[in-house]
Amino acid sequence: MQTFQTTAEHEEFRESIRAFAIQKIAPRAAEVDAKAMFPWESFRDCVEMELPALWVPEPYGGSGADHIFQAIMVEELARVCATTSLVMLISKLGMIPILYWGSEELKQKYLPEIAAGRAQASYCLSEAEAGSDVASMKTKAIRDGDHYVISGTKYWITNAGISSTYTVFAKTDPMAGHRGISAFLVEADMGVKVAKLEQKLGIKGSPTGEVILEEIRVPKENLIGEEGQGFYIAMGTLDRSRPTIGAQAVGIAQGAIDYAVEYMKNRQQFGHPIAEFQGLQFMLADMATKTEAARALVYEACSLVDSDPGGILTKIGAMAKMFASDTAMSVTTDAVQLLGGYGYTKDFPLERYMRDAKITQIYEGTNQIQRVVVAKRLLG
């Protein structure tokens, strides 16, 4: 494995996104969290910056940027507001199946709408009894002439109620296990219902809900790939998405470090800034070292998405997501500790960073599942 190096163009992009995030996104972050409200103003600002178009290929109205650019964008947004970074991530997750396995008609119809910010997308894989065990899903899709009739319930769906499209995985052959799963593009106005929205520990401005599909009729043209290809599509999608979840985790960790550094310089105890205390310096050094290591692994995984090397992406992508999210949780917890009692209060942002970091260890495959993935690749 070769370590990826960012280019001058990548770093110029980072500077512009950081300035944008500080000016436009950061001032709203605390309110978005406190009120658990979708950050529509921040979303519109991101659209004005053409950020939803970053990952979309040029023929479909996008910029066609490589995955390092995408990781930098997510990282810098998460550095100030994890919710806004997730808003930028989720539509890509919902559209990866279309981008890689969808028909040209599906690409032409949906990708330009996402790129322009006129539509958002969700990814509907998990169920109440089928989280990590995807093959046990109960949602079914029955062919009926020129349509499929889809019935079932999906849980933990990010952007539920906001998205205009839902990529839904359902059993077209209930007797075939994971080989009987297929993928479909379902429009919200086909009858998608949101039964409830969860009250969450963190990333509160991004809605997570229970999505109900009651005999929804979906045109056969909205089948993504072929029947029975859904499990492969789902896993391939997560391989390509996990590195940017790692980038989100890196951004959260970096934001916590940056805040803790400024606090340590200004906080006086025993007649000195606490930044002069060696014990706290050691904590900070460990936090920064782990975050830099996580960033390098995330960028390596992102470069693999672009080069499409096959099975190595599965392993490195899982490593990147796992290590970066574990790092974010560790770093934010230590950052709260560096602020002492202040860190535990909502007057300071670090408790929010710690709450937001937790989900990165859970969604798109828990870190226990990532370790299973890595071990299986190592053991053949």
N, C-alpha and C positions, 0 to 999 in steps of 0.2 A: 504494500500500500504506500502511495506517495502522498506527502502532505501538500495540500492545496494552498497556494499563495494568492491573496487578493491582488487585484490590479489597481493602478492609480485611478482608473475609472470607477471601480467599486468603491474606493475610499472617498472619492468626490461625491458619489451618490450617498454614501453614509452621512457626510457632512450636511448635505441638503435635506435629507430625511430627518436627521437629528434636529436641525434648526426648525423645520416644519413641526415636528412632534412637540418640541418645547414651546413653541409659540401657539400652536393651534389645539393640540390634543391634551397636553399636561394640565392646563387650567381647568378642564372639565372632569378630570379623572376621579377626584374624590367625590364629586356630586353624582357621577354615574354609578359609583359603587354604593354610596349612601342611599340613593333612591332606587337602586336596582332598575335603572331605565336604559333602554336601548339608546346608544349614543348617536342619534340621528345627525346632529350637527357635525360631529367628528366624521361620520360616514360621508356626509356631503363634502366636507373638506378633503377627505381622501379621494373622492371621485374627482374633485377639481384638480387634484394633483395627479390624476390618472393612475392611481395605485391599483384599483381593481383590474386594470388592463395589463399590469406588469407581466403576469405569467401567461397571458393569452397570446397564441401565435399571431403574427401580423396579418395573415390572410383572414382572420376572424375579428379584426379590429383591435388587436392588442399590441403590446410592445415586443413580445417574444423574448423577454429578458431571461438570462440564465438563472439557475437556482441560487447562485450566490447573491445576486441582486435581490432575489425574493427573500432570502434569509436575512439579509441586512435590513430590508424594509420591515419585516416582522420583528426583528430584534430591537430596532430603534423605536418602534411603536410600543412594544412591550416594556421597554425601559421606562416609559412614563405611564402607560395605561394598557394593562394586559387585556382588558375587554376589547379595546379598539383593535389590538393585534389579532384577536380571535375573529373579529368581524371580517378582517381582511383574509384570514385563513380559510374560513368555513366555506365560502362559495367555491374556492379552488378545490377543496376536498369533495364537494358535491359534484363538481364538473370534471374531475380527473377521469372517471369512467367514460365520459363522453369524449374527452380529448384523446384518450388512448385506444378505446374500444368501440366508440360510437360510430354510427354511419355518418357519411358526409352531410346528409340532410339534417341530422341532429346537431352536428357541429355548426352548420350555417344558421340554424334556427336559434340556438341557445347561447353559444359563446359570445356573439357580439352584444347581446343584451347584458350579460355579466360584465364584459369589458367596459361597457358604457356606464355601468352603475345603475341601469334601469331595472335590474333583477338581481336577486340573491338566491343562493342554493343551499340545500341541506343534504345530509348523508344519512340514510336510514338503514342501519344494519342491526343495531342492538335491539334485543327484546328483554322482557322481564326475566325469562329463564334462558336467554341466549345472549350472554355478553361475550365473554372470552370463547365460549363454546358456540361458535357461529352455526355449526351444522345442525344444532337442535332447534333452530328457529321454527315457528309455527305459521308465520304469514305465508299465504299460498296465492298463486296466480294460475287461474284456469283459462285455457284458450277457449274463446267463444267467437267463432267466425273471424272477423277482422280485428278483434279486440282480445285483450286479456282482462279478466275480472279478478281484481286483487282485494283480498280481505286479510286483516290482521292488525296488530298493534305494535308500534315501535316505541322504544323507551330511550331516554337520555339523548333526545335529538336536539342538537345545537341549532339555534336560529328558528326554532319551531314558532310558527305564527308570523314570522317576518318573511321567510323565503317564499318565492313564487314557484320554485321547482324543488322536487324532492327525488333524490336518487334512491329507489327502494329495492331492497333485495328480498326475494320471495321464492318459495318452493314451487317449481313447475312440475317436479316429480317427487312427491313426498317419500317415496320408497327408496330413493337413490342417495340418501345422505347428503354430503356436501356436493356431490356431483349433480344433485337435482335442483340446485339453487340457480336462479336467473336474476338479472338486473334490469330495472325499468326506470325510465324518466317519467315521473308523474307531476303534472302541473297542479298547483294548489287549488285552482278553481274546478278541477275534476271532482272535487268532493273531499279533499283532505281536511280532517278535523283535528284540532288540538284540544285534548281533554283537560289537561292541566299543565301549569308551568311550575317547575321546582323552585323552592327557596333554598339557595345554595350558600356554601361557605365563602366562596370567592368567585371572581369574574362575574359579578352579579348583573352587569349591564347586558350580558349576552344571554338571551332566554334559552332555557333547556326544558323541553317538554315531552309529553306523551302524545304521540301522533296516531290517530285512528284512521284506518282505511276500511270502509264498509262497502264491499262490492263495487269498488271503483273501476269503471271501464276505461281502459287505457289502450289506445291504438297499437296495433302490432308493430307499427313503425317505431314505437318508443321502446321496444326491446333493445337493450344495449348489448352489443355482441350477439352471441348465439344462446339458445336455451342450454342450460346446464353449465354455462361459463361463469356464472355469478360469483362462485367462491373464489375462483382464480382472479376475477376482476376486483373483488373486495380486498384480497390480500395484496394484489399488485398496486392497488390504490394506496393502501396503508404504507407499503414500502416507499412510495414516492412522496407521501405526506409526512411521515414521521420525522424526517430531518428538519422540516420547518417547525414542528412542535418543539424540537430541540432548540431551534433558534428563538422561539418564544421564551423558553426556559432560560436561555442565556441572557436575553434582554431583561427579564425580571431580575435575575441575579445581578447583572451589571447596574441596573437602576438602584438596587439596594446597596451595593458597594459604594456607588457615587454619593448617595445620600449620607451613608455612614461616615465616609471620609470627611465631608464638609462639617458634619456634626462633631467629629472628633477634634477637628482643628479649632473649633469655637467653644466647646464645652470645657469649663475649668473645674478641676478638682484638686485639692491640696496645693493650690497656688499655681497649677500648671495645666495647659491643655492636655486632655486625656490622650491626645495623639502622641504624647511623649512617653507614655507608659508602654514598656516593652511587651508586657503580656497581651495588651490590646493590639499592638503592632503585629505580633505573631498571628493573632486571629485574622487580622485584615490581610496579611500576606497569604495565608492559606486560602482565604475566600477568593482572592484575586487569582491565585495560581490555578485553583480548580476551575474557575470560570474561563480562564484562557484555554485550558486544556479542553474544556467542553466546547468552546467556540471552534477550536481547530478540528475536533472530531465532527462537529455539525457541518462545517464547510467541506470537509472531506466527503461526507455522505451526500451533500448537495451536489458536489462535482460528479459523483457517481450517478446521480439521477440523470444528469445531462449526458454522460457518456454511455449510459444504459449497458453496464457490463454483465447484467444477469444476476446470478445468485449472490454475488458478493454484496450487492446493495441491500439485500434482505438482512444480512449480518451486520454490516456497518451502520445501516439505518437504524436498526434496533439498538445497537450500542450507543449511537449518538443520542437518540431519544431518551434512553435509560440513564446514561451518564449525565446528560445535561439537566434532566428533570430532578435527579437525585441531588445534583449540585445546586440547583435553584432552591430546593427545600432546605438544604444544609446552610447555604449562604444567607438566605433570608432569615432563618432562625437565628443565626449568629449576628446578623445585622440588628435584629430586635434586641439581642443581648447587649450589644455595644451601646445602645441608647438607654439601657437600663429601664427604669419605670416609664420613661417617656416613650420608649419603643412599644410598650404594651397599650398605649392609648391611641385613640382615633385622631388626636390632634397632630399626629405624625404619621407619615404614609407607610412606614415599614410593616405595621401589622397587616395592612392591605396587601403588600407585596408577599408576605408570608402566606396569607390565605389564598392569594392567586396562584402561588407556586404549586400548591398541593395538587391541583387538578392535572398538572403536566405529568405527574407520576401515574395518573389513572387513565385519562382518555387516550384514544387510538391505541389501545392495548396497555394494560397495566404493566408496571415494570417487572413484575413476576413473569408475565407472559414474554416480555422482551428477553429475559434471561433464558427462558425455555427456547426461544427462537435462536439465540446466539449459541447456546449449548448444542442444539441439534445440528447447526451448521458446522460447528467445530468437530462434532463426533461423526459427521457424515450420515 
